[in-house]
Amino acid sequence: MRALAILAALAAPAAADTIAKGAVVKVEHREIYISLGDTQGVASGAAIRLKRPVKLKHPISRASLEDWIPIGSATVTQAAAQMSRAVVGELVTAIRVGDVAEVLVEGDDGAPPPTQQQPQQPSPRPISIVDPVTADVLTAFAAQSGASLDARIAGWEHFLSTHASTPHDEAIRHDLDVLRRLREELQPAGSGAGAAREVIGAVVHTPPKRADHNQPLPLVFVLAQPEDVASAYLHYRTRERKTFGRVLLAREHDIYLRGSIPADAVTAPGVDYFVEVSTPRGFSGLAVGSPSAPIQVEVAAPPLADALDRRAGRTTVAFAAEYLDFAMLDRRAGDRRDTMYSGTVDVAYRLDTTVQRVGIGYGVAGGAGGFRDRVWDDATPLPKAGFHYGRAFVELGSRDGVLGGGLIAGVGKDGFGLGAEGTARVGRWDGTNLGITGRILPELGWNTDVRFGAQPANHLLLGVSVGATTQPNDGSTAAKLATELIWIGYENLSLFARASWQGRSIDHGGLGGAAGVGVTW
């Protein structure tokens, strides 16, 4: 019996190498800890492969897909029972808790580890008819299997640059955004995500000498070695700006790259641009110009007569109404009414010269009360005020900041009167900006506002303001706090709503609101 046992042991196959799968549980300094140890057969010196899980969608069926992106490799420095430590050096900046860790566990016979299997993907719903464009999408998608992060991004960018418009563009761009965000996460600190470092690809280009103000600037580039370029981006800016915008160049007949700098960037004194290309393997580099030495095209400011043309998007009519209650939350006894109302209609014309905007408007403002500690009765009747006025205003500067003012003339209870207003803004109105406005109206009093604006989401602007006023009867000074949202998602229409608190003391305060609409043509 003993001899049979020995023969059986000799005949049994030796254990083969395996892959133990775990996760990164801690990241600190230049080390990581993973959820694998002696219990799983992990020993010091074992090789670790690190991956980042990523959730994508099938470009056609939009079924959810579980995939991964390689991060790098390391070696187990010290293995304990349930956890192991590895010194990873500079790679630590790209690793996050939750990343997949795979460790090679060697068997007795030193056999090679089993072939790494791609993640099992849910079967997409059947597609009954595959048109040529859909077939191209599926081909591009299949080619990404096992590809690196940069190669996947370059592959989808190449597809978009060679297909002007497809029903699948939105889905592809969504997954591109996911991959780009992941690339930014993996980018070493301080390296500048997506920055081009070297000149790659031979691109022939003859820059234009000058461009027309506020007109798109078309550009064409010729590829000397088309097979070396998967995609290309045109980076552009108005010369006075610090940051570049970018647009994906379209590929034509394999050797041409075409694109345009948008009209709103082509303004005096000039426009700058450079081109960055990506290889099929995802390596990015400069092809024409650079961020520090871009191609420069002069743009002359248009004469005033040309600025006053009938180009679309220059005339805006805005309607707004506001109601403020300064005593809504006042719980003291007696009649302490304190309200303010206003309505305006403004017509403005945008010139995009040193004179940015000119306009006229009509408004009505009025209210009752205006004092924090008074009680209204027969002996002290509630004071009321009102003023109907016209206004003319002008704004000077650029799209990145303006300084403006206006004259107000109208009539109230005391007859004809004159008022004034002023405004200043640093930053684009549809981006991050800081502004201050002030106005004084006869019989009513003055008001000021300091406003911070931002664009937290596509087509949505946010404004937060603080201010003070003595309106409606040039009475006690009141503080104002307001938040407003502006929707600019429609081509020729904008909508805004504002909610506010205002009060003349802790006891004397209330809520208010405003709404408006702007129509542009």
C-alpha positions as CSV (number, residue, x, y, z in Angstrom):
1,M,0.0,0.0,0.0
2,R,2.8,2.4,0.9
3,A,4.4,1.8,-2.6
4,L,1.1,2.6,-4.3
5,A,0.8,5.9,-2.4
6,I,4.3,6.9,-3.5
7,L,3.6,6.0,-7.1
8,A,0.3,8.0,-7.0
9,A,2.1,11.1,-5.6
10,L,4.8,10.9,-8.3
11,A,2.1,10.6,-11.0
12,A,0.1,13.6,-9.7
13,P,0.6,16.8,-11.8
14,A,2.5,19.6,-10.1
15,A,0.6,22.8,-9.3
16,A,0.7,25.4,-12.1
17,D,1.2,29.1,-11.8
18,T,-1.9,31.1,-11.0
19,I,-3.1,34.7,-10.9
20,A,-4.4,35.8,-7.5
21,K,-6.8,38.8,-7.8
22,G,-7.2,41.4,-5.1
23,A,-7.5,45.2,-4.7
24,V,-5.5,48.1,-3.5
25,V,-6.6,48.9,0.1
26,K,-4.3,51.7,1.1
27,V,-2.0,54.2,-0.6
28,E,0.6,56.2,1.3
29,H,3.9,57.9,0.5
30,R,5.5,55.8,-2.2
31,E,3.9,52.5,-1.1
32,I,0.7,50.6,-1.6
33,Y,-1.0,47.8,0.4
34,I,-3.1,45.1,-1.4
35,S,-5.6,42.6,-0.1
36,L,-3.5,39.5,-0.9
37,G,-1.0,37.7,1.3
38,D,0.5,34.4,2.4
39,T,-3.0,32.8,2.6
40,Q,-3.4,33.3,-1.2
41,G,0.2,32.1,-1.9
42,V,1.7,35.5,-2.3
43,A,5.4,35.8,-1.4
44,S,7.9,38.6,-1.3
45,G,9.3,39.3,-4.8
46,A,6.1,38.3,-6.6
47,A,5.1,40.4,-9.6
48,I,2.0,42.7,-9.3
49,R,-0.1,44.0,-12.1
50,L,-2.3,47.0,-11.4
51,K,-5.4,47.9,-13.3
52,R,-8.1,50.6,-13.1
53,P,-11.7,49.3,-13.5
54,V,-13.8,51.4,-15.9
55,K,-17.5,51.4,-16.8
56,L,-18.3,52.0,-20.4
57,K,-21.2,51.4,-22.7
58,H,-21.4,49.5,-26.0
59,P,-21.4,52.2,-28.7
60,I,-24.5,50.7,-30.5
61,S,-26.6,48.8,-27.9
62,R,-25.5,51.0,-25.0
63,A,-25.3,47.9,-22.8
64,S,-23.1,48.5,-19.7
65,L,-19.6,47.1,-20.1
66,E,-17.1,46.3,-17.3
67,D,-13.5,46.9,-18.6
68,W,-10.1,47.8,-17.2
69,I,-7.1,50.0,-18.1
70,P,-3.6,49.1,-17.2
71,I,-1.9,51.3,-14.7
72,G,1.5,49.7,-14.2
73,S,3.4,46.9,-12.5
74,A,5.3,46.5,-9.2
75,T,6.9,43.8,-7.0
76,V,5.7,42.6,-3.6
77,T,8.2,44.0,-1.0
78,Q,6.7,42.3,2.1
79,A,3.9,39.7,2.4
80,A,1.9,39.1,5.5
81,A,-1.0,36.7,6.1
82,Q,-3.8,38.7,4.5
83,M,-2.1,41.8,3.1
84,S,1.1,42.6,1.2
85,R,3.1,45.8,0.8
86,A,4.8,47.1,-2.4
87,V,7.1,50.1,-2.9
88,V,5.9,51.7,-6.2
89,G,7.8,55.0,-6.3
90,E,6.5,57.7,-8.7
91,L,3.7,55.3,-9.8
92,V,1.9,56.0,-6.5
93,T,0.4,59.2,-8.0
94,A,-1.6,57.2,-10.5
95,I,-2.9,54.5,-8.0
96,R,-6.2,54.8,-6.2
97,V,-7.8,52.7,-3.5
98,G,-10.0,50.1,-5.2
99,D,-7.7,49.5,-8.2
100,V,-7.4,45.9,-9.2
101,A,-4.2,44.1,-8.1
102,E,-3.2,40.8,-9.7
103,V,-0.2,38.8,-8.3
104,L,1.6,35.9,-10.0
105,V,1.6,32.9,-7.6
106,E,4.2,30.5,-8.8
107,G,3.3,26.7,-8.8
108,D,5.6,23.8,-8.1
109,D,6.5,23.2,-11.7
110,G,7.3,26.7,-12.7
111,A,4.6,26.5,-15.5
112,P,3.7,29.8,-17.1
113,P,0.6,31.5,-15.7
114,P,-2.7,31.0,-17.5
115,T,-3.5,33.5,-20.3
116,Q,-5.0,36.7,-19.0
117,Q,-8.7,36.7,-19.9
118,Q,-10.5,39.9,-20.9
119,P,-13.5,40.8,-18.6
120,Q,-16.7,39.1,-19.5
121,Q,-19.0,41.6,-21.1
122,P,-22.8,41.4,-21.2
123,S,-24.0,40.3,-24.6
124,P,-25.4,43.4,-26.4
125,R,-28.9,43.2,-27.7
126,P,-29.0,41.8,-31.3
127,I,-28.8,44.3,-34.1
128,S,-31.0,43.3,-37.0
129,I,-29.6,45.5,-39.7
130,V,-25.9,46.7,-39.8
131,D,-25.5,49.7,-42.0
132,P,-22.0,50.8,-43.2
133,V,-21.6,53.4,-40.5
134,T,-22.7,51.1,-37.7
135,A,-20.2,48.5,-39.1
136,D,-17.4,51.1,-38.9
137,V,-18.4,51.8,-35.3
138,L,-18.3,48.1,-34.4
139,T,-14.9,47.7,-36.1
140,A,-13.4,50.6,-34.2
141,F,-14.9,49.2,-31.0
142,A,-13.5,45.7,-31.6
143,A,-10.0,47.2,-32.3
144,Q,-9.9,48.6,-28.8
145,S,-9.9,45.2,-27.1
146,G,-6.7,45.0,-24.9
147,A,-5.5,48.5,-26.1
148,S,-4.0,51.1,-23.8
149,L,-5.9,54.1,-22.5
150,D,-4.2,56.5,-24.9
151,A,-4.8,54.1,-27.8
152,R,-8.5,53.9,-27.0
153,I,-8.8,57.6,-26.9
154,A,-6.9,58.1,-30.2
155,G,-9.0,55.4,-31.8
156,W,-12.3,57.1,-31.0
157,E,-10.9,60.5,-31.9
158,H,-9.8,59.1,-35.3
159,F,-13.3,57.7,-35.9
160,L,-15.0,61.0,-35.1
161,S,-12.5,62.9,-37.3
162,T,-13.2,60.6,-40.3
163,H,-17.0,60.5,-39.9
164,A,-18.6,64.0,-40.1
165,S,-21.8,63.0,-38.3
166,T,-23.3,59.6,-37.3
167,P,-26.2,58.6,-35.1
168,H,-23.7,57.2,-32.6
169,D,-21.6,60.5,-32.0
170,E,-23.2,61.3,-28.7
171,A,-22.6,57.8,-27.3
172,I,-18.9,57.8,-28.5
173,R,-18.3,61.2,-27.1
174,H,-19.7,60.1,-23.7
175,D,-17.3,57.2,-23.5
176,L,-14.5,59.5,-24.7
177,D,-15.2,61.8,-21.8
178,V,-15.0,58.9,-19.4
179,L,-11.7,57.8,-20.8
180,R,-10.2,61.3,-20.8
181,R,-11.2,61.8,-17.1
182,L,-9.5,58.5,-16.3
183,R,-6.4,59.7,-18.1
184,E,-6.4,62.9,-16.1
185,E,-6.6,60.8,-12.9
186,L,-3.7,58.7,-14.0
187,Q,-1.6,61.7,-15.1
188,P,1.4,62.2,-12.8
189,A,1.1,65.3,-10.6
190,G,2.6,68.4,-12.2
191,S,3.0,66.9,-15.7
192,G,0.0,68.7,-17.2
193,A,-2.6,66.3,-18.5
194,G,-2.7,66.1,-22.3
195,A,0.2,68.4,-22.7
196,A,2.2,67.9,-25.9
197,R,6.0,67.6,-25.2
198,E,7.6,66.7,-28.6
199,V,7.1,67.4,-32.2
200,I,5.7,64.4,-34.1
201,G,4.3,63.8,-37.5
202,A,5.1,65.8,-40.6
203,V,2.3,68.3,-41.3
204,V,2.4,70.8,-44.1
205,H,0.6,74.1,-43.5
206,T,0.7,77.6,-44.9
207,P,-0.7,80.0,-42.2
208,P,-2.9,82.9,-43.3
209,K,-1.4,86.4,-42.8
210,R,-4.6,88.0,-41.5
211,A,-8.2,87.3,-40.7
212,D,-11.5,89.1,-40.8
213,H,-12.9,90.3,-37.5
214,N,-15.7,88.0,-36.1
215,Q,-15.6,85.7,-39.0
216,P,-14.7,81.9,-38.8
217,L,-11.1,81.3,-39.8
218,P,-10.9,78.1,-41.9
219,L,-7.6,76.2,-41.9
220,V,-6.3,73.2,-43.8
221,F,-3.3,70.9,-43.0
222,V,-1.7,68.2,-45.2
223,L,-0.3,65.0,-43.7
224,A,3.0,63.9,-45.2
225,Q,2.7,60.5,-43.4
226,P,-1.0,59.9,-42.9
227,E,-0.5,56.4,-41.3
228,D,1.3,58.0,-38.4
229,V,-1.6,60.3,-37.4
230,A,-4.8,59.0,-35.8
231,S,-6.4,62.3,-34.8
232,A,-5.5,66.0,-34.5
233,Y,-6.7,68.9,-32.4
234,L,-6.6,72.6,-33.3
235,H,-5.9,74.7,-30.2
236,Y,-6.9,78.4,-30.5
237,R,-7.3,81.6,-28.5
238,T,-7.8,85.3,-29.0
239,R,-4.3,86.8,-28.4
240,E,-5.3,88.7,-25.3
241,R,-6.5,85.5,-23.6
242,K,-4.3,83.1,-21.6
243,T,-6.1,79.8,-22.3
244,F,-6.7,77.9,-25.5
245,G,-9.9,76.4,-26.7
246,R,-9.8,73.3,-29.0
247,V,-11.6,71.6,-31.8
248,L,-11.1,68.1,-33.3
249,L,-9.9,68.5,-37.0
250,A,-11.9,66.6,-39.6
251,R,-10.0,64.0,-41.8
252,E,-10.6,64.2,-45.5
253,H,-9.3,61.9,-48.2
254,D,-6.9,60.5,-45.6
255,I,-4.2,63.2,-46.1
256,Y,-6.1,66.4,-45.3
257,L,-7.0,67.9,-41.9
258,R,-9.6,70.7,-41.9
259,G,-11.1,72.9,-39.2
260,S,-12.1,76.4,-38.3
261,I,-11.4,78.8,-35.5
262,P,-14.8,80.0,-34.2
263,A,-15.8,83.5,-35.1
264,D,-16.0,84.7,-31.5
265,A,-12.3,84.0,-31.1
266,V,-11.3,85.9,-34.2
267,T,-11.1,89.4,-32.8
268,A,-8.5,92.1,-32.6
269,P,-5.6,92.3,-32.1
270,G,-5.2,88.7,-33.4
271,V,-5.7,85.0,-33.0
272,D,-3.2,82.3,-32.1
273,Y,-3.3,78.6,-32.7
274,F,-1.3,75.4,-32.8
275,V,-2.0,71.7,-33.7
276,E,-1.5,68.7,-31.6
277,V,-1.7,65.2,-33.1
278,S,-2.0,61.6,-31.7
279,T,-0.5,58.5,-33.2
280,P,-2.5,55.2,-33.5
281,R,-0.9,54.0,-30.3
282,G,-2.1,57.2,-28.5
283,F,1.1,59.1,-28.2
284,S,0.5,62.9,-28.4
285,G,2.8,65.6,-29.7
286,L,3.0,68.9,-31.5
287,A,2.7,69.2,-35.3
288,V,2.3,72.9,-36.0
289,G,3.2,75.6,-33.5
290,S,3.2,75.2,-29.7
291,P,1.5,76.7,-26.7
292,S,4.6,78.9,-26.0
293,A,5.1,79.8,-29.7
294,P,1.8,79.5,-31.5
295,I,1.0,80.5,-35.1
296,Q,-0.1,84.2,-35.0
297,V,-2.7,85.7,-37.3
298,E,-3.4,89.5,-37.2
299,V,-7.0,90.6,-36.9
300,A,-7.8,94.3,-37.4
301,A,-10.6,95.9,-35.4
302,P,-13.6,96.7,-37.7
303,P,-14.6,100.3,-38.3
304,L,-17.7,101.4,-36.3
305,A,-19.8,101.4,-39.5
306,D,-19.0,97.7,-40.0
307,A,-19.7,96.9,-36.4
308,L,-23.3,98.3,-36.8
309,D,-24.3,95.6,-39.2
310,R,-27.2,93.2,-39.1
311,R,-25.3,90.0,-38.2
312,A,-27.3,87.5,-36.2
313,G,-26.9,87.4,-32.4
314,R,-26.3,91.1,-31.9
315,T,-29.6,92.5,-30.8
316,T,-31.3,91.4,-27.5
317,V,-34.6,92.4,-26.0
318,A,-34.9,91.6,-22.3
319,F,-38.0,91.6,-20.1
320,A,-37.6,91.4,-16.3
321,A,-39.8,91.9,-13.2
322,E,-38.9,91.8,-9.5
323,Y,-40.8,91.9,-6.2
324,L,-39.1,92.4,-2.8
325,D,-40.8,92.1,0.6
326,F,-38.7,93.6,3.4
327,A,-41.2,92.8,6.2
328,M,-42.5,89.3,5.4
329,L,-40.6,87.8,8.3
330,D,-41.3,90.7,10.7
331,R,-43.4,89.2,13.5
332,R,-43.7,92.4,15.6
333,A,-47.2,93.8,16.2
334,G,-48.6,96.5,14.0
335,D,-48.7,97.3,10.3
336,R,-45.0,97.3,9.2
337,R,-45.5,96.8,5.4
338,D,-42.3,97.4,3.4
339,T,-42.3,96.3,-0.3
340,M,-40.6,97.1,-3.6
341,Y,-41.5,96.2,-7.1
342,S,-39.9,96.9,-10.5
343,G,-40.3,96.0,-14.2
344,T,-38.0,96.7,-17.1
345,V,-37.8,96.3,-20.9
346,D,-34.3,96.8,-22.4
347,V,-33.0,96.7,-26.0
348,A,-29.3,96.3,-26.4
349,Y,-27.0,96.0,-29.4
350,R,-23.6,94.2,-29.2
351,L,-20.7,95.7,-31.3
352,D,-17.6,93.8,-30.1
353,T,-15.4,96.8,-30.5
354,T,-14.1,99.0,-27.7
355,V,-17.7,99.9,-27.4
356,Q,-19.1,96.5,-26.4
357,R,-22.8,97.3,-26.0
358,V,-25.2,100.2,-26.4
359,G,-28.8,100.2,-25.4
360,I,-32.0,101.9,-24.3
361,G,-34.8,100.8,-21.9
362,Y,-38.0,101.6,-20.1
363,G,-38.7,100.9,-16.5
364,V,-41.1,101.4,-13.7
365,A,-40.2,101.1,-10.0
366,G,-42.2,101.7,-6.9
367,G,-43.1,100.5,-3.4
368,A,-44.4,101.3,0.0
369,G,-42.7,101.6,3.4
370,G,-38.9,101.7,3.5
371,F,-38.2,102.0,7.3
372,R,-37.3,99.3,9.8
373,D,-39.0,100.4,13.0
374,R,-42.1,102.3,11.9
375,V,-45.7,101.2,12.4
376,W,-48.3,102.5,9.9
377,D,-51.6,103.8,11.2
378,D,-54.0,106.7,10.6
379,A,-51.6,109.1,12.3
380,T,-48.6,107.8,10.3
381,P,-49.9,106.6,6.9
382,L,-48.0,104.1,4.8
383,P,-45.7,106.2,2.5
384,K,-45.7,105.2,-1.2
385,A,-43.3,106.0,-4.0
386,G,-43.2,105.4,-7.8
387,F,-41.1,106.4,-10.7
388,H,-41.5,105.8,-14.5
389,Y,-38.3,106.3,-16.5
390,G,-36.3,105.8,-19.6
391,R,-32.6,104.9,-19.7
392,A,-29.7,104.9,-22.1
393,F,-26.5,103.0,-21.4
394,V,-23.2,102.1,-22.9
395,E,-20.5,99.5,-22.0
396,L,-16.8,99.8,-22.9
397,G,-14.1,97.1,-22.8
398,S,-13.9,93.6,-24.2
399,R,-15.7,90.3,-23.7
400,D,-13.4,89.6,-20.7
401,G,-14.5,92.7,-18.9
402,V,-16.5,95.9,-19.2
403,L,-17.0,99.3,-17.6
404,G,-20.3,101.0,-18.3
405,G,-22.8,103.6,-17.3
406,G,-26.1,105.1,-18.1
407,L,-28.4,108.1,-17.7
408,I,-31.9,107.8,-16.3
409,A,-34.7,110.3,-16.8
410,G,-38.3,110.0,-15.7
411,V,-41.2,111.3,-13.6
412,G,-42.5,110.5,-10.1
413,K,-44.8,112.1,-7.6
414,D,-42.6,115.2,-7.5
415,G,-42.4,115.5,-11.3
416,F,-39.4,115.2,-13.6
417,G,-36.2,113.8,-12.2
418,L,-32.8,112.4,-13.2
419,G,-30.9,109.4,-12.1
420,A,-27.8,107.5,-13.0
421,E,-26.3,104.0,-13.0
422,G,-22.9,102.4,-13.3
423,T,-21.5,98.9,-13.8
424,A,-18.2,97.0,-14.0
425,R,-17.4,93.4,-14.7
426,V,-14.2,91.3,-14.7
427,G,-14.5,88.1,-16.7
428,R,-16.9,86.9,-19.5
429,W,-20.5,87.2,-18.8
430,D,-21.1,83.6,-19.7
431,G,-18.2,82.3,-17.6
432,T,-16.5,83.0,-14.2
433,N,-16.9,86.7,-13.5
434,L,-17.1,89.4,-10.7
435,G,-19.3,92.4,-11.2
436,I,-20.5,95.5,-9.3
437,T,-23.5,97.7,-10.2
438,G,-25.1,100.8,-8.7
439,R,-28.1,102.9,-9.4
440,I,-29.9,105.9,-7.9
441,L,-33.5,106.8,-8.7
442,P,-35.2,110.1,-7.8
443,E,-37.7,109.8,-4.9
444,L,-36.8,106.1,-4.4
445,G,-33.2,106.0,-3.3
446,W,-30.1,104.0,-4.2
447,N,-29.1,100.4,-4.5
448,T,-25.8,98.5,-5.1
449,D,-25.0,94.9,-5.8
450,V,-21.7,92.9,-5.9
451,R,-22.2,89.7,-7.9
452,F,-20.1,86.6,-8.5
453,G,-21.0,84.6,-11.6
454,A,-20.0,81.1,-12.9
455,Q,-21.1,78.4,-15.3
456,P,-21.5,75.2,-13.2
457,A,-23.0,73.2,-16.0
458,N,-23.5,73.3,-19.7
459,H,-26.0,76.0,-20.7
460,L,-26.5,77.1,-17.1
461,L,-25.1,80.2,-15.4
462,L,-25.1,80.8,-11.7
463,G,-25.0,84.2,-9.9
464,V,-24.7,84.9,-6.2
465,S,-24.9,88.6,-5.1
466,V,-24.9,90.8,-2.0
467,G,-26.0,94.4,-1.9
468,A,-27.7,97.2,-0.1
469,T,-30.5,99.7,-0.8
470,T,-32.5,102.5,0.7
471,Q,-35.4,102.0,-1.7
472,P,-38.4,102.5,-2.0
473,N,-38.6,105.8,-0.1
474,D,-34.9,106.6,0.5
475,G,-35.4,105.1,3.9
476,S,-33.4,102.8,6.2
477,T,-30.6,100.9,4.6
478,A,-31.4,97.3,3.8
479,A,-29.0,94.4,3.1
480,K,-29.8,92.0,0.2
481,L,-28.7,88.4,-0.5
482,A,-29.7,86.8,-3.8
483,T,-29.0,83.7,-5.9
484,E,-30.0,83.5,-9.6
485,L,-30.0,80.9,-12.3
486,I,-29.8,81.7,-16.1
487,W,-30.6,79.1,-18.7
488,I,-28.9,79.8,-22.0
489,G,-29.6,76.4,-23.7
490,Y,-31.8,77.8,-26.4
491,E,-30.4,79.3,-29.5
492,N,-32.1,82.7,-29.3
493,L,-33.7,82.6,-25.9
494,S,-32.5,82.9,-22.3
495,L,-34.4,82.6,-19.1
496,F,-33.5,83.7,-15.6
497,A,-35.0,83.3,-12.1
498,R,-33.7,84.9,-8.8
499,A,-34.6,84.3,-5.2
500,S,-33.6,86.7,-2.5
501,W,-33.6,87.7,1.2
502,Q,-33.6,91.3,2.2
503,G,-33.9,93.0,5.5
504,R,-33.3,96.3,7.3
505,S,-32.7,94.7,10.7
506,I,-32.7,91.2,12.3
507,D,-36.4,91.7,13.1
508,H,-37.4,93.4,9.8
509,G,-36.7,91.1,6.8
510,G,-38.4,89.2,4.1
511,L,-38.2,87.2,0.9
512,G,-38.3,88.2,-2.8
513,G,-38.0,86.9,-6.3
514,A,-37.4,88.0,-9.9
515,A,-37.8,86.4,-13.3
516,G,-37.1,87.4,-16.9
517,V,-36.6,86.4,-20.4
518,G,-34.2,87.6,-23.2
519,V,-34.7,87.2,-26.9
520,T,-31.7,87.6,-29.3
521,W,-31.6,87.8,-33.0
